[in-house]
């Protein structure tokens, strides 16, 4: 089959020619992403990818004018001669336009929407992230993810990201092609990613194609940009929460031949624990106990023909100290390389990644034994892309290997320890076919899980039909598996400890089939992989040139979910428990974008249920209704002022009600235990109905005001004043059942930040 497809493509290319190349920003050398590239006077053309690369196939022999355009830039063109069977490579440089734009209508974006399936996909740019009202004066992807439809966050402090019914372990978050295991710092407002270093973020909330594996719910794919290829520059900033820096520039300056070497180095450091004692003493007189620091570096080599190699490395760490309650910290470091090869005599494009990372975490609680976890990961992947007019074939191979080391003791004294090394070998193929108004994207992924001795074949399908130039129907479906488990448990009040394990090799019993009083009974499952099936449909409607509407109903069936059995009572009991579940709902997104005003409104209604063998129950992140409103307005004679507002409202999360309390003796002394005089430990008796109660509604309003003073074309000072939780809403964080005390989310937090760019 592959041979037939390659033969057809190769035969077609041999009869005609190909024009390909890269489009760059002339001032910085940054690639122009998703720009228009076309041969004037013909219907042949396309859009650049995130690296600014384009390929126009099936071009008849002759002379043409190759043109490139993008919003905010002056168009440019070059003359090209195409011969039969030839491949012509061209570099085009766009100059930023000095004309103020009157509209935000981006024809390239609309054309891309017609040609790409993009089911359940939201593409986020650094400009959009910075348009969100900033918390602590610092724009961050962690804050922006929460305004995307289908995304739920459990709290301002120690919150986790849940996407369309999937728990955090079911979401794969990637940085430059490698998995990041803990992308968010404990306070929940900040990620490990530096906004100024981000090139693009693709959030795939469901129904994604076979390019992505190892996750049963969602993908967040983050790509960093190269350092400035033309001049040295950077920024420094400070606010009450953190300070940061970024330096970038050329090691070999980009010139007309297209070759360059550039670097970028970013870092940030938090001191909220110290500043909050004075500025936010009303929130916690002892200080908000969150500390973290991140550093990321990258060197990029670009060849004259568009081939590219990037080397990167990072170290992220986090430390939290709740006095007299718990102390925990984690550290994550890694390094890697990714590359793109553009062979001069082939329509093939070759890419790949090789990376290594190590993640360690520990938690010490006053009233329980310490927990620790580590995971060391190695991954290598190669991908190959063929272009033929509007059709595209992409296939690839991937190797993942990881070591896990986990230690935990439950309240009944049973130790759980896993030391394991496992590997995953996978391959995938995706073929995009465009037939007039219809785009079909069948794909499949095959994965061999060595520790399970299991092979999983995962078919997937995406489809888009252009009903009119403004209305598009789309759908997607697929099968998904993963072999990674998390130590997070919903019984934890705050899920700060996020450890990881490989899938179990021991026997797992079907929910509800095993008699706990009779060891060895029950219906065992041969397949220990976590599995899910997705189905998504919807439509896109460009109501006007400035207003877009996106509507998507979805359904996810989780046919197997595995958790640590933290309530293990007997040595014969399994270390794991199995559940099934489903998630379904409807997401609405409306965007309005004009010259000075940007509005974003989302509404999501969703249901998330699990079956544990005894009862079907809503999960703790089953937020039935969620609304987000975001608005930014640019004003002033020089358009150097920007006002932003964000309001979020969500229905209450489920929780298990309390029935009563009892005193529990440990009897550590056996028959000699002084149970008549020992002080028993107070324990809670929970309701038989799991998660039968609901917390109150959550809502919060944030404001920000930004002023930019330009000293020169490359030097500026931004002043950002922001207020988080403007009307000081007391949103519940958790309730201490024994002490009968309520703890609320963060109160009103004003801040002032300065960002100096040069």
Secondary structure, DSSP 8 states (H G I E B T S, - for coil): -HHHHHHHHHHHHHHSEEEEEEEEETTT--B-TT-EEEETTSS-EEE--TTSEEEEEEE-SEEEEEEEE-TTEE-EEEEEEE-TT-EEEEEEEEEE--S--S----HHHHHHHHH---TTEEEE-HHHHHHS--BTTB--HHHHHTTSTTEEE--SSS--EEETTB-GGGEEEEETTEE-S--B-TTSS-BSS-GGGEEEEEEE-S---TT--S-SSEEEEEEE----SSS-EEEEEE-SSEEEEEEEEEEE---TT--EEEEEEEEEEE-HHHHHHHHSTTT-TT---EEEEEEEEEEEEE-TTS-EEEEEEEEEEEEEEETTTEEEEEEEEEEEEEEEEE-TT-SEEEEEEEEEEEEEEEEEETTS--EEEEEEEEEEEEEEEEEETTEEEEEEEEEEEEEEEEEEE-TTS-EEEEEEEEEEEEEEEEEEEEETTEEEEEEEEEEEETTTTEEEEEEEEEEEEESSSSEEEEEEEEEEEE-EEE---TTSSS-----EEE---S-EE-TT---TTSTT-S-EES--SEEEEEEEEEEEEE-SSSEEEEEEEEEEEEEEEEEE-TT--STTS-SEEEEEEEEEEEEEEEEEE-SSEEEEEEEEEEEEEEE-SS-EEE-TT--SEEEEEEEEEEESTTS-EEEEEEEEEE---EE--EEEEEEE---TTGGG--TTTS--EEEEEE-SSTT-EE---EEEEEEEEEEEEESSSS-EEEEEEEEESTT----EEEEETTTTEEEE----EEEEEEEEE-
